Amino acid sequence: MTTTASQPRIGYLLPAEAYTSQAWFDWEQRELFGRCWNFVGMTDDLAEVGDYLTVDVGPNPLVVLRDLQGQLRAFNNLCRHRGMVMLQGSGNVRTGISCLYHHWNYGLDGELRRVPQLERFDGMATGEWGLKEASVSVWNDLVFVHPDPHPAPLADWLGDFPDRVGPFRPGDLVEGVRVRYEMAANWKLFAENHIDVLHLWYLHARTLADYDHAASEWWACGPHWAFYEPPRNGQRVPPDLAASGLPIIDHIDESWYGSGAHLVFPNLPIASGANFWQTYQVIPLGPDRSIVDMRVRVVPGTDPALAEAFAESARQLFEGEDILACELMQQGLGSPRFEVGPLARSHEDPILLFQQAILGFGSPERV
């Protein structure tokens, strides 16, 4: 897109159908999420042998678990007999994974251990029918999975993103609050809202008034995005965070006491400040439906009432501002007269970079 000072950039790289059509949604599930590293949870969600989490990565039902040696493993959550999904949600299967349909049983290493009435399966070699492997990797106590058993390493996927988001160690913090929101909007609208610098002055004029938006910086890290802005007026700790009463994180310095807002592509926004670190993964359910799963981590020993009060303020910001804006934009996308006008230099560039990253995987029209 070539522009000059007298020729503003107009329009998105993605068509409106990318936010409204089932064809786009199905393509994203298969070709985008099915080919990316995807966040599934934190290492403390999988603390004990046998602990597991299930996740749908595009069309792939996966399970991540901690095996008998204490290592994380990932498998396709499908029985090798008739393809039934075996585990749901989270829990512990130290004694093994059993399919409720015909009771085929698998060890935590994925090996098939027991087949009832094995004599009826002529010539079957159980050693050939273990669970199909997927991949699991960890960055900063965040657990990621990939449907491919041999993808490019997570470190390569993240690139220089870890160097841009500060010295936070979320594994040294504890989960204070978890809240799930239902959103009547496409998942991409939430991601794009998160990386839109321009809206900070307006949509969040009251709730983020303690931050110096004009002094903000952002970095494109491959398909990922990192952002930081300091407190206003030389404040050490932004007044909103100081008023929360949450203890300051002792393993960061004052240069990170402002607002960090990052995105692990495609759908994991991260936020950080002087006394909190949080993820709010946006999970696609359909072309116009999503779940936003917010998890706030704080200093160990924090008063739960303070964490809940902080989450309530975040809830007001998300529901009354960000989620509302996404839902209203979703309504606009359904109009036959929808179009995107001029885009602000620098402040809205991240949206075009995000859309460019999506198109790097193709599009329904190209496949």
N, C-alpha and C positions, 0 to 999 in steps of 0.2 A: 504494500500500500504506500504509494509515493505521495508526500504532502509537501507544501511550502507554507511560509508564514501566512499567505493569503488563502490557503486551501486546507481547511481543517479536515482531520480524519473523521469519516462518518461511517457508522455501522459496525456490527460485530463480524467476526470471521465465521461464526456459526449461524445457521438459519434458525428462525423461530421454531421450526419442526424439531430441532435438537432438544427442545425443552418441553415439547408437547406430544410427540408421536411415539407410539409403541414400537415402531420400527427402529427409531434411534435408541430407545431404551434397551431393546433386545440386543442391538449391535454393541452398545456400551458394555452390557453384562458379559457378552462373549469375548469381544475383541479388546476392550479396555481393561475392565476389572480382571478378566480372566488371564491377562498377560502382565499384570503389575504385582509388585509386593503390596500386600494389604495389611493394615493394622488389625490385630485381633484382641489385644489386651495387654496387661502388664505382667511382669514376671511374678509378682506376688498374687496374681490370680491363679498361678500354677505352682504354688509353693511346695506341695507335698507329692510324693510318688502317687501316681494314679489320678491326680487332678487333671481335668480336661476342660476345654472350651470348644464349642462348635461355632462355625461361621460359614456362611454362604459367600464364596468368592466368585461373583458372576454366577454361572450355572453350576459351579462346583461346590457341593457340600463337603466341607473339610472338618477335621477334628485335630486339635493340638493337645498333646498330653505330655506329662512328665513320666518317663519310663522308670524301670526298676533301678537303673544306674544313675538316676537323677537328671538325665538329659531330656531336652525337649525334642519331641518327634511330631511330625505332621503326616496325616494320612487322608486319603479320600474316605469320607464317612459313609461308605457303601459296602454292604455285605457282598462278598464275592459269589454268593449262591444265586440270588435273584435281584441284587442291586438295591435292596432296601436300605434307606437311611436308618442308622442304628442308634446314634446318640443325639440328644437334643439339649440345648441350653448349656449348662455347666454342671460339674459334679465331680465324683471320684469313682474310678473303676479299677482300683488296685487289683482286684481279683480277675480282671480281664473284661473284654468287650464282648457282649453276647447279643446276637440278633434275636429279637423277640419272635420273629416269624417261625424259624425252624431251629433256633438255638445253636447255630454255628457260633463258635467261640474263638476269640482272637486274643493273643497276649499283648502286652504293652509295647512289644517290639513289632507288632503287626502280623506275626506269624499265626497261621490257622492252627489252633490247638485241638479242637474237638468238632467232630461232625457226627451227630446222632444217626444211627443206622448206616454207618459208613459202608457196610457190606452191600448196600443197595446202589452205591455209586461205583459202578464197575470200573476197576482199574484206576480209581482216583488217587493221585499222589497229593496228600494234603500240603506238602512243602511247596507246591507250585501255586497255592491259592491264598497266599497272604494278602493283606490289605495293600492297595496301591499307594505308593508313597507320594507325598507332596513335600514342600520345603518349608522350613521354619528358620528364622534368624532373629537376632536381638540387637537393637541399638538403644543404649541409654535406658535399659529395662523396659523398653517398649517391644512387644513381640509382634513380628510380622510373618505372614504366611504367603506362599505362592503356589498355585496349582501345579506348576511344572516341577518335576523332581530334580531338574538340573538347570535352574535359571542362572542368569548373571548374579553375582553376589549382591546382597543388600547394600554393602558398603559402596559398591560401584553405582548402584541405583541412587543412593543418597548423595553421592559426590561431595561437594564442599558444603552442603547444607548443615551438617553438624558443627562446622566451624563458625557459622553465622548466628547461631541461636543462643549463645551464651553458655556459661559453665554449670548450668542447672543439672542436678542429679536427681531426677524424679524417683529413682529407686530408694533414695535416702529419705524421701517424704512418704506420707501415708495418705490414703484416700479419705478425704473429709466428707465429701458429698458426691452422690451420683444422681443425675436427673435426666430423664429421657423425654424429649418433646416430640410431638407429632406435628408435621409441617405440611401444609397443602401447597407444596411447591417442589419443583425439580431440584435435585441435589446440587446441580451446578450453580444455581442461583445463590445458594448459601455459600459455596466456595468462592464465587465471584464477589459476593458482598464482603466476605472476610478480607479479600485482598484489594478492595476498592479504597484507596486512600482518600479520595475526594469526599466521601460521605461522612468522614470523621467530624468535619466542621459543622455539619448540618443535622443528619439523623441523630448523632450523638452529642449535640451541642451542650446538653446538660450533663449527661452521664459520663462523658469523657472530657469534661472541661478542665481537668487538672493536668492535661498533657499538652505539650508544645507540638502541635501537628506540623507547624512550619519547619521545625527542626528534625522531622522524621527522615529516616533513611530506609530504603528497601533494596533487596538484592535478588536477582533471579539466579537460582541454583539448579541449572538444568530445568526440569519441569517443576521444581519446587520453588518456594518463595519464602523469604525471611524479611522481617520488618522490625524496626525499633524506633520509639520516640521517647524523649526524656520528659520528666516532669516540667511543668511551667514554672517560671520565675525562680529558677535555681533551687527549688525545693529538694530536700534530701529524699524523703519518701512522699509520694503524692498524697495529698490530704485524704483522698477517698480510701486509700489503702491504710493509712495511719489510723483513720477513724474505725476501720474494721476490727481493730484489736488483734488481728492475727499476728503471731510472732514472725519476725524477719527471718528469712532463710540465711543461715550463717555461712553457707559455702559459696555465696555469690558476693561480689563487691558492689559498691554504689553505682557503678556505671551500668548496672542492669536493673536498677530500681524503677525504671520507667516501664513502659508498656511494650512487651514483645508480642508480636502476632505473626504466626508463621503458617505455612501450609506444606504438608507432605502430600505430594500429588498421588492420587487424584482427590482424596476426600477426607483428609485428616487435618483440620485446623488445630493449631496449638496456640495457647496464650500463656504469658508469664508476667510476673511482677515481683516486687520486693518480698512478698510473703505468700505466693501461691504459684502453682504450675498446673495447667489444665489442658485436657484434650476435649474437643467436641466434634467427634466423628459424625459425618453426615452419611446416612445409610439409605441408598435408593430403594424405594418400594414399588415405584411405578413412575410413569412420565411426570406426574404432578403430585407425588406423595413421597415423603421422606421421613426418617427418624433422625433427630439430632440427639446424640448420646454424650452428655456433658459429664466429665469426671474431673473433680477438683482435688488436687493433692496439696497438703499443707505440712507444716513442721510436726513431727511426732509429739504427742502430748497436748496438742492444741485443744482447747475447750470445744467440744462438739457444737455447743450453742453458737459459738462465734463462727464456726465453719458453716453452719446452717444459715446464719444471718448473711454471711458473705454470698452463699449460694442464692439466697433470696434476691439480693441486689442484682446478681448476674441473671437471675430468672426474669426480673423486670426488664433488664436491658435486652435480653434475647427475645422474649415474647412480645414486648411492647415496641421494640425498635427493629432488630435484625429480622426476626421471623416474620413480623408483620410486613416489613418492606419486601421480603422475598415472596410472600403470598400475594401481595398487591401487584408485584411485577409478573407473577405467574398469570394473574387475571389479564393483565395487559397483553401478554404473549398470545393469548387466545383470540385476540381481535384481528380481523382481516386487515385492519388499518395500522397494525403494529409496525413500527420501524424505529431504528436507533439513530439518534442525531449525532452531532459533533461530540467527540470524546476529548477529555482534558489531557493535555500533554503531561506525561510522567504519572500523574495521579491515577489515571485509568489505564495506563499501559499494562499493568499486571493482568488485567482481564483479557487483553488480546494475547498475551503470552500464555495464559492458561488455556485459552481456546486453541492456540497454535499447538500446544502440547497434546491436546485431545486429537486434533486433526493429524498429528504425527502417527496415530494408530490407524488412520483411515477414516472412513465414514460409510454410512449405509449406501450412499450413491456410488462409492468406489469399490464395493465388494460384491 
